[in-house]
């Protein structure tokens, strides 16, 4: 097994004046931040971040992208564009503990701003590396999957922020298969997701972000898995509880 590119994330102590700046920024008030002072491990082929909206998944993965000098609106370390620049203060302060290997390629795939990234790719990149066709000439899901199938390659470091937002269940499984292939080719992934399908990736590390902070959990304990399983086992009962309360 190849050594991973990323081994851990830490938030080192700073001078008291910088600590004051931290206290005034919303990102540093998220519950998981306190545990970053002791560090969290990323030493897995695939690491997932799960949690409710507002728990800080996207904030953390954006901060990691910034710390790795990836374009925070999406793209690679070599694709620079900006439609709305706001420095991720958390990313400025994060310390990434790296392995001895360095990635041959990288990419931050972000559902929220993928349209902007696709425009920058069309204008600045060789489309041969993206399937030979403009990403804007494909559906949202097709362009997502085309990018992963064509642009992602061996020995790569890939950050994905809620990729399931663009993908059907079938294409989420196609993404899962592609991730497995790429991990076998020396790649590493960090993925923020709500998808129980993606969370089923064998051997992945799953971190749950909540009001209690950040902690590793198993697949069966992950909220997207528990909620989806409960619904599918008894949809009528759960719907009755939800909808009768609104009647």
N, C-alpha and C positions, 0 to 999 in steps of 0.2 A: 504494500500500500504506500502510495506517495505521501510525503509530508505535506500537510495543508499549508496554504498561503497565509491564512489567518488562524491564530491560536487563541487569542483572547482580546477583550476590550476592557479598558480601564479608564477611570476619570481621576487623574492625579490631583493632589492638593495644589492650591494656588495661593498667591499673595492675598492678604485680606481685602485689598481694593478690588481684585478680580472676583473674590467671593461675594462682595456686595453686588457686583454686576450680575453674577449668576443668580442671586436671590431675586433680582428684579425681572428675570426673563422666565416666561411661562414654561419653557422646556425643562428648566431645573426644578420646577415645582411638581413635576410628574413623579409618582411614587417610586418608579424603578430606578431613578437616578441615584438615590442614596446607595444602592447596592453596587453601582458601577465603581464606587470608590474602592471596593474590594475586588472588582473585576468579575467578568463572566467569561466562561469558556466558549470558544467558537470552533473547537478542535474536532470537527465532524465534516463529512462530505457535504451534508445538508443540515442547516440549522433553520428551524421555523420560529417565527414570532407570532403568537396569537394573542387575542384580547379584544375586548369590546371597543367600539368606536370611542376615540378620546383617550384610550389607554396609553398611547404613545408609540405604537408599532411603526407608523410611518415616520414619526419624528426621529426614532432611533435609527431606522434604516437610511433615512436621508442624512443624518449625522455621520453614519458610517461611510456613506458615499462621499461626503465632503472630506472626511479624514483620509480617504483613499485617493483624493483628487479626481474623483469621477464627477461628471457634470450632474448637478443635483436636480435638474429637471428631467434627467434621463440621458442616456448615451454612454459613451466610453470616456476614458481619460484623454483620448485624442479628438473627441467631438465636442467642441465648445460652442455653446449658444446660450442665450438668456432672454427670456421674455418678461421675467419678473425676478429681479435679484434681491434676495434677502439672505444674508450670510447665516447659515445654521450655527448659532453660537455654541450649541452642544458639540457639533462636529469639529469646531475649532479647538475645543478643549480635550476631545477624546484622544486617548493613546491606543493605537492598534499594536498588539503584540503579534509580530509576524514570524512565520517559519523561515527556514533557510531558502526555500524555493521562491521564485518570483513568477507571477502569472505571465503567460505569453500574450494573453488578451483579456479584456474585461468589458463589462457592460452593466449599466444600471437601468433596468426595465421598470418603468413607473407608469401604472395605468392612468393616474391622474393627469399627467402631462404628455401622454404618448403622442397625441396629435402634433404637438410642438416638436417633439423629437423626430417624428416621421418627416416633418417639413424640413428640418435641418439635414436629415439623412438624404432626402431627395436633392437638396441644393448642394451638399458638400461631399457626399460619400460616393464611392463606386458601388452602384446598385448590383453589380455582379456578386458582391458579398452578401446581398440581401435577397437573393433569389432572382435577380435580373429584372425586377418589376417594381415600379413605384409602390410604396406601402400605402399611399393614398388611393391607389387604384384597386385596393382590396378592401373587404369588409374589416371592421375593427378586429374581430377574432382571427380572421385569415392573416392579417398583417402581423399580429402578435406572434402567431405560430410560425409564420414565414421567417420572422426575425430569429426566433429561437432555433429553428431547423437549419437556417442558412448562415446566420452571422455568428452564432455561438459555436466555438470550436474547442479542440483539446487544450488542456493546460490553461483553462480560463477561470477567472473569478467573476461570478455573476450575482448581482443583487436584484431581487424581484420584489416589487411592492404591489400586492394584491393582483397578481396576474389573472386570477380567475374572473375578475371584473369583465374581461373581454371574451372569455372562453366558455363554450358549452361544456356540459359534463364530459362528453366524448373527447373534446379537445383538451380538457384538463387531464384526462388519462393519457392523451398523446404527449402532453407536456411532461407528465410523470415519467413516461417511458424515455423521453429525450433526456431528462435530467439523469436518469439511471445510466444511459449510454455515456453521457458526458462525464459523470462521476468516475466511470470506469476508464476514462481517458484523462484522468488527473485533474478534473475540475472541482471547484468548490462553490456552493450556493448558500446564500442567506436570503430567506424568503419571509416576508410578512404576508399573512393569509388568513382568510376565514374559511377556506375550503377543506372539508373533511376528506375529500378525495386526495388532495395533495398531501395532507398530513399523514396519509397512510404510507408514505415513502419508507421503505424498510431501513431501520437503523438510524433514522434521523433523530437529531436532538430537537426537542420542542420546548420553547420557553413561553410561559404565560405571563403577560403583563396585566396587572390588576391594581386595585387600591392597596393591596398588600405588598406590591413591588414587582419583582420578576423572579420566577422560580421555574426549574425544569419539571416537566410533567410527562406522563406517558400518553400514548395515543388515546386510550380509552377515557382518560381524564380530561382531555381537551374539550372545552365548551362547544366548539362547532360540531365535534363528534357526538357528544352527549345529547345535544339538542336535536341534531338531525336524526339520530337513532331513535330518540323518544318520539319524535313526530312520526317517523315512518312506521314505528311499531303500533301506534294508536292515533292516527291523524284525526279521526272523528272525535275522540275524547278531547284532544288538545284544542281542536277548532271550536268545540262546544264551549270549553272554558274561556277561550279568547273572545269569541264572537258574542256569546250570551252576556258577557259583562258589558258589552257595548250596546246591547239592545235597549 
